Amino acid sequence: MPTRVLRLPHVLDRTGYSRSGLYARISAGLFPHPISLGARASAWPEHEVEAVLAAQIRRASNEQLQAIVADLETERASFGLANTGASAA
């Protein structure tokens, strides 16, 4: 399945936040930081936006949201690295 990224206007539309509200939530650890697409472009992985919205629908506390966001950002380090099935001999 292809990975889709969402630019700022799309994220604002999906979340209902204002630009300043979104960045305040990022600063508070309640929303993931964007990824860099280049020198002047950034976006959010769609699955991360969806995960945060799903947590909010479940009425996750701020502490739970912070944990979810931290986990999502940690998972970026290994995103897309498939297990090649090679085993150490």
Sequence and secondary structure as in RCSB ss.txt:
>XXXX:A:sequence
MPTRVLRLPHVLDRTGYSRSGLYARISAGLFPHPISLGARASAWPEHEVEAVLAAQIRRASNEQLQAIVADLETE
RASFGLANTGASAA
>XXXX:A:secstr
    EE HHHHHHHH   HHHHHHHHHTTSS   EEEETTEEEEEHHHHHHHHHHHHTT  HHHHHHHHHHHHHH
GGGTT         
